[in-house]
Each structure stands twice: as structure tokens, then as C-alpha cells.
Amino acid sequence: MKLDSSLSAIVTGGASGLGEATARMLASHGVKVAVFDMNAARGEAVAAEIGGVFCEANVADEASVDAALAKARAAHGVERILVNCAGIAPGRRVVSKNRETGALVAHDLATFRKTVEVNLIGTFHMIAKCAVAMSGLEPVTADGGRGVIVSTASVAATDGQIGQAAYSASKGGVVGLTLPVARDLAGSGIRVMTIMPGLFETPMFASVADDYRKALEASVPFPSRLGRPEEYANLVRAIVENDMLNGEAIRLDGAVRLAPK
């Protein structure tokens, strides 16, 4: 599917990091982009800069998603591209020690549940809602392609670290749903892919100490640095434009394999 002004796209988590870079990349090729995010101030700014539309959305809430989709489609028509970048990354050990009392405490279910709801259920929620609409569109490729969906997992899906039980479980779920969803949607001409980023330059790394940052960079075999959001966006472009990419999760990580901590 060639990127051009005939296409519209939705990018969740599009106000920052990987999502912002993807929204900017798509817009640079003429695609009409709807930025879905909960950060209204930043989302409005990004959308204005790329000539898109901002839609405030909590991907884990059906009413919020429905309202955001209605706004996006009123502005740009039904999306041909969905990129799922919205997510959270809390850190909790399964068993930890209360700093004040010294008592051992278990990982709270609320944090685990919220992580799965946003990262996994939220991703599937967006896929299902967008796939229904995409399925009603006319094909735009010689093979009968109607749309492309790209989700974001993480290398933590397969080599999660200490404290990442909830995060790794949620991202492992995203990897696990990729092939069956691609098979489900094959008859509709909708391709489904997942990207598993390694250590990337995103807002969560903005405040880390220099020595810790250097240690992270050194852990990446080559190139020995944090990935750039634009490199994630470039892979999204490659996926959209290569019609044989379907049903697979791709590591984008400089050959890093996460240590236990």
C-alpha cells in the first residue's frame, strides 16, 4: 500500500515518542493523520503541526474510543492505517518489601490489571473497532488490500526483566494475538503486524542519569545506542508499503537481549 494523500491513518499514543514520530512520518507522505492520546495539550500541538486532527482517547474505554473514532472519521474518512503505540510501563516486583515497615507485600492486582487493560486489551480494542470499518472499504491494492494494522509490543515480551511481570505479560499478549488476528482478517484484505522495540529514546528515558543511560547504550550490540523514534516510524512505513509483511512480530533492537535487571 503506497503512502499518499488518498489514505488516512490513526496513531494511538501519537502525542509523544514512537507514536509522535510515526504520526509525523505518515503526514510527511501526505497521509491524513488522527492523533489519539490522553494528553490533550501535547496531542493538539502535534496534530496542528502535521495538519492532522487530535482525538482525545483512552484506548481501554469503549465510549472514549467510539467518540474519538467518530471525530477522526468525520475529518478524514475511514482509516486505512492503524498504528497502536499507546501503552504504559509500570515497574513492580511480584514480591517486594515495604520501605517503611519492612513487611513483604505482593504485586497489587490493580496495577497488573491496568497494564493489561491498556497495553493488551486497548490494542485489541482498537484493532477490532478499526477492522470492522476497514472491511467495508474498497480494496486499494492489486491483491485486494484494504488496510494495515501495526501494533507495538516490546522485546520485554520475550526477555522481560525483574519488575516487568505486568508489562511483559501485556506485551507478550500483543505478540500472541498478531498471527491469529492476521488470519482472521486475511479475508478482508487487512494485514496485521507487530513491532517489538528494544531500548528506544522515548520520554521515559528523558530523566535517567547519564551513567545509567551509558550503561543501557553499551548493552546494545550494534549500534550501541538507544533507538531513535524515527527508526521505529521507518519500519512502520516499510510494513505499510510491503504487502507480503503479514502476521509477524519484528524485533527492532540492535540485537539487544535484556539482562534480568
DAMO-V111531 format. One record per pair of residues at least 6 apart in sequence whose C-alpha atoms are under 6 Angstrom apart, sorted by the first residue. I is the first residue (numbers start at 1). J is the second residue. If there is no record, write none. Layout:
i=[I | I]
j=[J | J]
This chain:
i=[1 | 1 | 2 | 4 | 4 | 4 | 5 | 5 | 7 | 8 | 8 | 8 | 8 | 8 | 9 | 9 | 9 | 9 | 9 | 10 | 10 | 10 | 11 | 11 | 11 | 12 | 12 | 12 | 12 | 12 | 13 | 13 | 13 | 13 | 13 | 14 | 14 | 14 | 15 | 15 | 17 | 18 | 19 | 21 | 21 | 21 | 22 | 33 | 34 | 34 | 34 | 34 | 35 | 35 | 36 | 36 | 36 | 37 | 37 | 38 | 38 | 43 | 44 | 47 | 47 | 55 | 57 | 57 | 57 | 58 | 59 | 59 | 60 | 60 | 60 | 80 | 81 | 81 | 81 | 82 | 83 | 83 | 83 | 84 | 84 | 85 | 87 | 87 | 89 | 91 | 91 | 92 | 93 | 94 | 94 | 95 | 95 | 96 | 96 | 97 | 97 | 97 | 112 | 116 | 119 | 120 | 120 | 135 | 139 | 139 | 140 | 144 | 145 | 146 | 146 | 147 | 148 | 148 | 149 | 150 | 150 | 150 | 151 | 152 | 152 | 153 | 153 | 153 | 153 | 154 | 154 | 155 | 155 | 155 | 156 | 157 | 157 | 157 | 159 | 160 | 161 | 161 | 162 | 162 | 178 | 179 | 182 | 182 | 182 | 191 | 192 | 192 | 193 | 193 | 193 | 194 | 195 | 195 | 196 | 196 | 196 | 197 | 197 | 198 | 199 | 200 | 200 | 200 | 201 | 201 | 201 | 217 | 217 | 217 | 218 | 220 | 220 | 221 | 222 | 223]
j=[240 | 241 | 241 | 29 | 30 | 31 | 30 | 31 | 31 | 31 | 32 | 33 | 79 | 80 | 33 | 79 | 80 | 81 | 82 | 33 | 34 | 82 | 35 | 36 | 83 | 36 | 37 | 84 | 85 | 86 | 19 | 36 | 37 | 85 | 86 | 20 | 35 | 36 | 42 | 43 | 202 | 229 | 85 | 229 | 230 | 233 | 233 | 52 | 52 | 53 | 54 | 72 | 54 | 55 | 55 | 56 | 57 | 56 | 57 | 56 | 57 | 54 | 54 | 53 | 54 | 68 | 64 | 65 | 68 | 64 | 65 | 122 | 117 | 118 | 122 | 147 | 147 | 148 | 149 | 149 | 149 | 150 | 151 | 151 | 152 | 152 | 118 | 119 | 167 | 163 | 164 | 163 | 163 | 106 | 107 | 105 | 106 | 104 | 105 | 103 | 104 | 105 | 166 | 170 | 170 | 170 | 174 | 188 | 145 | 146 | 146 | 189 | 189 | 189 | 190 | 190 | 190 | 191 | 192 | 192 | 193 | 194 | 194 | 194 | 195 | 171 | 174 | 195 | 196 | 196 | 197 | 196 | 197 | 198 | 168 | 168 | 171 | 172 | 258 | 168 | 260 | 261 | 260 | 261 | 247 | 247 | 191 | 192 | 247 | 246 | 246 | 247 | 246 | 247 | 248 | 249 | 249 | 250 | 250 | 251 | 252 | 252 | 253 | 253 | 226 | 226 | 227 | 228 | 226 | 227 | 228 | 224 | 225 | 226 | 224 | 254 | 256 | 255 | 254 | 254]
